[in-house]
Amino acid sequence: MEDSILLENRMHGDTMFPIRVYTVDYLDGEVIFNLHWHPEFEFLYLEEGEITFQVGTNRYHLKQGDICSIRCEELHGAYPVKGRSFKLHAIVFHMNLIKSFTFDLVDNEYLDHLHAIDFPPFKRMQTSRAKGLLQQLLDTYFNKAYGFEMEVKGYLYLILADLLRDNSQNAPHVSPEIANKLNIIKAIMQYVDNHLDQQITIAELAEQAQMSEGHFSRFFKSIVRMTPIQYVNSIKINKACELLKKTDKKIIEVAMDVGFDNQSYFIRTFKKQRKCSPSQFRKDGIDIW
């Protein structure tokens, strides 16, 4: 995923049109994208294949044609199923895009419900109408004809109306214990994001979580599906990819910017995750999620 994949401090789209569509059909190391969270709402459309999708501590099997919504600020990630191919689209947008300048009936009666605790963190969208609307939104977004922004906004309203009409899925109960675990994971992710230019040890992360190193490592892996160090390295390499793509910094400068003081170790770690060297990544202009 492009930029830091945790509490994302980037804008999806821009301040005037806060929406972006991400399409991915390749693995980022051994995952599609790691657990992360953001303040935006999200629709996910699996155009091809099948994947495992995680929201909080719950995991779901998605197959070709499935559409789902992910509530704002929910931890979520995607993983391959037995190496099978896939193609998915993530439509990530801030509610400011569709809220009114003045608080009105639509905000009060409908849009505010999408933030409510009783709205499902994850919800499958079953209707053929929703699928058709989402495909039209994608076509409009990618073609970018004059006035496409108005069409995209209109499609969002129609899809959300369809989503809110379907009351067949109630929000699963999240126990205080699970909620606390997820908040700890979010805090750890934020800590990693804030210290990317430094070496980060398990001891530091365990201290943040107020756990022993052994307990913390087991706890973290049970939710994030990778060890703390694997996670830290994946975030650092993702940030390195961004710097390689968007700046002309030397490889050693990029390595130091993401907390590697040994260039050889940085290159080995990069190759392990991206299956190519940093210089090849830059040369080929490989896109990043």
Secondary structure, 3 states (H helix, E strand, C coil): CCCCCCECCCCCCECCECEEEEEECCCECCECEEEEECCCEEEEEEEEEEEEEEECCEEEEEECCCEEEECCCCCEEEEECCCCCEEEEEEEECHHHCCCCCCCHHHHHCHHHHCCCCCCCEEECCCHHHHHHHHHHHHHHHHCCCCHHHHHHHHHHHHHHHHHHCCCCCCCCCCHHHHHHHHHHHHHHHHHHHCCCCCCCHHHHHHHHCCCHHHHHHHHHHHHCCCHHHHHHHHHHHHHHHHHHHCCCCHHHHHHHCCCCCHHHHHHHHHHHHCCCHHHHHHHCCCCC
